[in-house]
Amino acid sequence: MKKKIDVTINGELKSLEIESGEMLLDVLRRAGYRGAKVGCREGFCGACTVLLDGRPVNSCLVFAAKAEGREITTIEGLGAPGRLHPIQEAFLSAGAVQCGYCVPGAVLSAKALLERNPRPTDADIRSALDGNLCRCTGYKKQIEAVRLAAGKLRGKKR
């Protein structure tokens, strides 16, 4: 059975058609938001991470119907080529990007962390990135990237 839901995606109100029992990941990808990647479909890898009302969630585990009336941020909502978000810039600067599959989820998890804690410890960063698996770069460079982004973002607020 099909149903329409209204959600805000990256600041724009959208009306999406969903199937009963359909997952948010599949609805987002069908709507053109390809930054949320299909990974394990079990909530372990973090490739499908999006922000739902500012909190990171595995979109492969969230029923699309639960997003009704809520705000979703995908990686497409953060920056654009030539106009990257400071967190994206930091990931590039720190060399925390290789294949890129895990990067959208890690960047969004970092964004959620830095919005609630502008001066995170390494333990805070590890905790925020927990659940975003990376097989290429490892985690040392991602932690360094989040530290770098935190400094950039604090500098912007002065």
Backbone as numpy.savetxt, mean C-alpha at the origin, in Angstrom:
# Nx Ny Nz CAx CAy CAz Cx Cy Cz
-24.75 -12.79 -7.68 -25.59 -11.61 -7.68 -24.69 -10.36 -7.68
-24.94 -9.47 -8.60 -24.15 -8.25 -8.70 -24.75 -7.14 -7.85
-23.85 -6.28 -7.38 -24.25 -5.17 -6.51 -23.32 -4.01 -6.81
-23.79 -2.79 -6.63 -22.95 -1.60 -6.77 -22.55 -1.12 -5.39
-21.28 -0.73 -5.26 -20.81 -0.10 -4.03 -20.16 1.22 -4.39
-20.26 2.16 -3.49 -19.60 3.45 -3.65 -18.42 3.49 -2.69
-17.24 3.78 -3.23 -16.02 3.88 -2.44 -15.22 5.08 -2.94
-14.35 5.57 -2.09 -13.43 6.61 -2.50 -12.08 5.95 -2.72
-11.57 6.03 -3.93 -10.27 5.44 -4.27 -9.33 6.57 -4.66
-8.27 6.70 -3.91 -7.26 7.73 -4.18 -7.89 9.12 -4.30
-8.86 9.38 -3.42 -9.50 10.68 -3.36 -10.66 10.90 -4.31
-10.98 9.91 -5.15 -12.09 10.04 -6.10 -13.21 9.08 -5.75
-14.43 9.60 -5.72 -15.59 8.76 -5.46 -15.84 7.88 -6.68
-15.96 6.57 -6.45 -16.17 5.60 -7.52 -17.36 4.73 -7.18
-18.09 4.35 -8.19 -19.16 3.38 -8.05 -18.69 2.12 -8.78
-18.58 1.02 -8.04 -18.05 -0.22 -8.60 -19.08 -1.33 -8.52
-19.11 -2.14 -9.55 -19.99 -3.30 -9.55 -19.20 -4.49 -9.02
-19.78 -5.18 -8.06 -19.11 -6.33 -7.45 -20.03 -7.54 -7.48
-19.42 -8.70 -7.38 -20.15 -9.96 -7.23 -20.21 -10.28 -5.74
-21.21 -10.99 -5.34 -21.31 -11.46 -3.96 -20.09 -12.32 -3.64
-19.43 -12.04 -2.54 -18.27 -12.82 -2.12 -16.97 -12.46 -2.82
-16.98 -11.44 -3.67 -15.77 -11.05 -4.40 -14.82 -10.30 -3.47
-13.54 -10.52 -3.67 -12.53 -9.88 -2.85 -12.15 -8.51 -3.42
-11.77 -7.62 -2.52 -11.40 -6.26 -2.89 -10.27 -6.24 -3.91
-9.29 -7.10 -3.77 -8.17 -7.17 -4.71 -8.66 -7.32 -6.14
-9.58 -8.23 -6.36 -10.06 -8.50 -7.71 -10.86 -7.33 -8.27
-11.64 -6.69 -7.43 -12.43 -5.53 -7.85 -11.49 -4.37 -8.22
-10.49 -4.13 -7.40 -9.54 -3.05 -7.68 -8.80 -3.29 -8.99
-8.33 -4.50 -9.18 -7.58 -4.80 -10.41 -8.48 -4.67 -11.64
-9.72 -5.12 -11.52 -10.66 -5.00 -12.64 -10.94 -3.52 -12.95
-10.91 -2.68 -11.92 -11.14 -1.24 -12.10 -9.89 -0.51 -12.60
-8.79 -1.24 -12.80 -7.58 -0.64 -13.36 -6.48 -0.33 -12.38
-6.68 -0.64 -11.11 -5.66 -0.39 -10.09 -4.78 -1.63 -9.99
-3.72 -1.66 -10.80 -2.87 -2.86 -10.91 -1.71 -2.87 -9.93
-1.57 -1.81 -9.13 -0.48 -1.76 -8.16 -0.66 -2.77 -7.04
-1.90 -3.12 -6.74 -2.16 -4.19 -5.77 -1.95 -5.49 -6.54
-0.93 -6.23 -6.15 -0.52 -7.43 -6.89 -1.21 -8.68 -6.38
-1.40 -9.63 -7.26 -1.90 -10.94 -6.87 -0.69 -11.76 -6.43
-0.72 -12.17 -5.18 0.37 -12.98 -4.65 -0.16 -14.30 -4.14
-0.12 -14.47 -2.85 -0.48 -15.75 -2.25 -1.99 -15.97 -2.12
-2.76 -14.90 -2.11 -4.21 -14.93 -1.88 -4.58 -15.54 -0.52
-3.62 -15.50 0.40 -3.86 -16.03 1.75 -3.46 -15.05 2.84
-3.04 -13.84 2.48 -2.70 -12.82 3.45 -1.31 -12.92 4.03
-0.43 -13.68 3.40 0.92 -13.85 3.94 1.97 -12.98 3.27
1.79 -12.63 2.00 2.89 -11.98 1.27 2.84 -10.46 1.25
1.67 -9.86 1.39 1.56 -8.41 1.40 1.57 -7.75 0.04
1.66 -8.54 -1.04 1.71 -7.96 -2.38 0.43 -7.21 -2.73
-0.66 -7.56 -2.08 -1.97 -6.95 -2.38 -2.32 -5.82 -1.42
-1.38 -5.37 -0.62 -1.67 -4.36 0.40 -2.18 -3.06 -0.20
-3.26 -2.56 0.39 -3.80 -1.23 0.11 -4.11 -0.61 1.47
-4.37 0.67 1.49 -4.80 1.32 2.72 -6.32 1.43 2.69
-6.96 0.97 3.73 -8.40 1.06 3.87 -8.65 1.96 5.07
-9.17 3.14 4.82 -9.32 4.17 5.86 -7.99 4.42 6.56
-6.91 4.43 5.77 -5.58 4.75 6.28 -4.81 3.62 6.92
-5.42 2.44 6.98 -4.75 1.29 7.60 -4.40 0.24 6.56
-3.21 -0.32 6.62 -2.85 -1.34 5.62 -3.68 -2.62 5.82
-4.19 -3.13 4.71 -4.93 -4.40 4.73 -4.49 -5.24 3.53
-4.62 -6.53 3.68 -4.41 -7.45 2.56 -5.72 -7.49 1.79
-5.74 -6.86 0.63 -6.99 -6.76 -0.13 -7.48 -8.10 -0.64
-6.62 -9.12 -0.61 -7.05 -10.47 -1.00 -7.92 -11.12 0.07
-7.94 -10.54 1.28 -8.72 -11.10 2.38 -9.94 -10.26 2.75
-10.11 -9.11 2.10 -11.21 -8.20 2.42 -12.30 -8.36 1.37
-13.50 -8.69 1.81 -14.62 -8.74 0.89 -14.87 -7.34 0.35
-15.07 -7.22 -0.94 -15.29 -5.92 -1.57 -16.48 -5.20 -0.94
-17.50 -5.93 -0.56 -18.68 -5.31 0.04 -18.34 -4.56 1.33
-17.29 -4.99 2.03 -16.87 -4.33 3.27 -16.25 -2.95 3.02
-15.93 -2.65 1.76 -15.32 -1.37 1.43 -16.37 -0.29 1.15
-17.63 -0.66 1.13 -18.72 0.30 0.88 -18.58 1.53 1.77
-18.53 2.72 1.14 -18.48 3.98 1.86 -17.14 4.30 2.50
-16.14 3.51 2.20 -14.83 3.71 2.83 -13.83 4.31 1.85
-12.66 4.66 2.39 -11.60 5.27 1.59 -10.47 4.28 1.37
-10.12 4.10 0.12 -9.05 3.18 -0.27 -7.93 3.99 -0.90
-6.70 3.70 -0.49 -5.54 4.29 -1.15 -4.73 3.15 -1.74
-4.48 3.25 -3.04 -3.61 2.29 -3.71 -2.30 2.99 -4.03
-1.33 2.25 -4.48 -0.04 2.85 -4.81 -0.19 3.90 -5.91
-1.19 3.74 -6.77 -1.43 4.71 -7.84 -1.81 6.07 -7.28
-2.28 6.12 -6.04 -2.69 7.37 -5.42 -1.55 8.13 -4.74
-0.36 7.56 -4.71 0.74 8.21 -4.01 1.56 9.16 -4.86
1.94 8.75 -6.01 2.79 9.59 -6.85 2.61 9.22 -8.29
3.37 9.83 -9.14 3.32 9.57 -10.57 4.73 9.68 -11.12
4.98 9.10 -12.27 6.32 9.25 -12.87 6.70 10.73 -12.94
7.88 11.03 -12.46 8.35 12.41 -12.44 7.86 13.21 -11.25
6.98 12.63 -10.47 6.42 13.31 -9.30 6.16 12.26 -8.22
7.24 11.61 -7.80 7.12 10.53 -6.82 6.85 11.07 -5.42
6.18 10.26 -4.63 5.98 10.56 -3.21 7.34 10.40 -2.52
7.62 11.15 -1.46 8.90 11.02 -0.77 9.23 9.59 -0.32
8.23 8.79 0.01 8.51 7.40 0.39 8.98 6.61 -0.83
8.36 6.84 -1.97 8.81 6.18 -3.20 10.24 6.60 -3.56
10.51 7.90 -3.43 11.87 8.40 -3.68 12.88 7.74 -2.76
12.51 7.60 -1.49 13.41 6.99 -0.51 13.69 5.53 -0.84
12.68 4.80 -1.28 12.89 3.40 -1.67 13.86 3.31 -2.84
13.75 4.22 -3.79 14.69 4.23 -4.91 16.09 4.60 -4.44
16.19 5.65 -3.64 17.50 6.13 -3.16 18.24 5.07 -2.33
17.50 4.34 -1.53 18.11 3.34 -0.66 18.37 2.01 -1.37
17.97 1.91 -2.63 18.15 0.65 -3.35 17.22 -0.44 -2.85
16.06 -0.05 -2.35 15.11 -1.01 -1.79 14.11 -1.51 -2.83
14.48 -1.35 -4.10 13.61 -1.77 -5.20 14.41 -2.66 -6.12
13.93 -3.85 -6.37 14.54 -4.68 -7.41 13.47 -5.09 -8.39
12.80 -6.21 -8.15 11.77 -6.62 -9.11 10.54 -5.74 -8.99
10.29 -5.16 -7.82 9.18 -4.25 -7.63 7.87 -4.88 -7.21
7.80 -6.20 -7.17 6.53 -6.85 -6.87 6.02 -6.52 -5.47
6.91 -6.49 -4.49 6.50 -6.23 -3.11 6.44 -4.74 -2.78
7.03 -3.92 -3.61 7.23 -2.51 -3.29 5.94 -1.74 -3.02
4.89 -1.89 -3.82 3.67 -1.13 -3.51 3.15 -1.40 -2.10
3.12 -2.65 -1.69 2.64 -2.99 -0.35 3.55 -2.43 0.74
4.85 -2.53 0.53 5.80 -2.02 1.52 5.71 -0.49 1.63
5.58 0.18 0.50 5.46 1.65 0.50 4.19 2.08 1.21
3.08 1.42 0.93 1.82 1.78 1.59 1.87 1.48 3.09
2.50 0.38 3.46 2.66 0.08 4.89 3.52 1.13 5.57
4.57 1.57 4.87 5.43 2.63 5.40 4.66 3.94 5.54
3.81 4.24 4.56 3.01 5.46 4.61 2.11 5.47 5.84
1.44 4.36 6.07 0.56 4.28 7.24 1.35 4.46 8.53
2.52 3.85 8.61 3.38 3.99 9.79 3.78 5.45 9.99
4.29 6.09 8.94 4.84 7.44 9.07 3.75 8.48 9.32
2.54 8.20 8.94 1.44 9.13 9.25 1.09 9.09 10.73
1.24 7.94 11.35 0.91 7.87 12.78 2.15 8.02 13.67
3.34 7.82 13.11 4.57 7.89 13.89 5.69 8.47 13.01
5.91 9.77 13.03 6.92 10.38 12.15 8.36 10.09 12.56
8.57 9.53 13.75 9.92 9.20 14.21 9.99 7.74 14.65
9.79 6.80 13.72 9.76 5.40 14.11 11.16 4.85 14.42
11.20 3.91 15.34 12.43 3.16 15.61 12.54 2.06 14.56
13.70 1.44 14.50 13.86 0.32 13.58 12.87 -0.79 13.92
12.60 -0.99 15.19 11.62 -2.01 15.60 10.22 -1.64 15.10
9.88 -0.35 15.16 8.58 0.11 14.63 8.50 -0.17 13.12
9.57 0.12 12.43 9.61 -0.07 10.97 9.48 -1.55 10.65
10.25 -2.39 11.34 10.15 -3.84 11.12 8.73 -4.34 11.33
8.11 -3.87 12.39 6.74 -4.28 12.69 5.77 -3.83 11.59
5.94 -2.61 11.10 5.05 -2.09 10.05 5.23 -2.84 8.74
6.45 -3.26 8.45 6.73 -3.97 7.20 6.50 -5.48 7.31
6.29 -5.96 8.53 6.03 -7.37 8.74 4.81 -7.78 7.91
4.92 -8.84 7.18 3.82 -9.27 6.32 3.98 -8.80 4.88
5.02 -8.03 4.60 5.35 -7.64 3.22 6.62 -8.40 2.85
6.44 -9.55 2.24 7.58 -10.40 1.92 8.34 -9.88 0.70
9.67 -9.92 0.80 10.54 -9.48 -0.28 11.59 -10.55 -0.51
11.65 -11.11 -1.70 12.62 -12.15 -2.00 13.85 -11.60 -2.69
13.80 -10.38 -3.19 14.92 -9.83 -3.96 15.87 -8.98 -3.12
15.33 -7.94 -2.52 16.15 -6.93 -1.87 16.45 -7.27 -0.43
15.56 -7.99 0.20 15.69 -8.22 1.62 15.12 -7.02 2.36
15.37 -6.98 3.62 14.67 -5.99 4.44 15.56 -4.86 4.93
16.86 -5.06 4.93 17.76 -4.02 5.43 17.59 -2.72 4.65
17.53 -2.81 3.33 17.38 -1.61 2.50 16.00 -1.00 2.63
14.98 -1.82 2.86 13.64 -1.28 3.06 13.57 -0.51 4.38
14.19 -1.03 5.41 14.22 -0.33 6.70 14.96 1.00 6.55
16.08 0.95 5.83 16.84 2.18 5.56 15.98 3.18 4.78
15.20 2.69 3.82 14.35 3.55 3.01 13.28 4.24 3.87
12.68 3.50 4.79 11.65 4.09 5.64 12.26 5.14 6.56
13.46 4.85 7.08 14.17 5.85 7.90 14.42 7.12 7.09
14.90 6.95 5.87 15.17 8.07 4.97 13.88 8.85 4.68
12.81 8.14 4.40 11.51 8.79 4.12 11.01 9.56 5.33
11.20 8.99 6.51 10.75 9.68 7.74 11.45 11.03 7.86
12.75 11.04 7.61 13.50 12.30 7.66 13.03 13.28 6.60
12.79 12.81 5.39 12.31 13.68 4.32 10.96 14.28 4.68
10.07 13.45 5.18 8.72 13.93 5.51 8.74 14.90 6.68
9.59 14.63 7.67 9.69 15.59 8.79 10.25 16.92 8.29
11.20 16.87 7.38 11.78 18.09 6.82 10.79 18.91 6.05
9.85 18.24 5.38 8.81 18.93 4.61 7.83 19.68 5.49
7.63 19.19 6.72 6.63 19.78 7.62 7.14 21.00 8.36
8.42 21.29 8.25 8.99 22.44 8.96 8.57 23.74 8.36
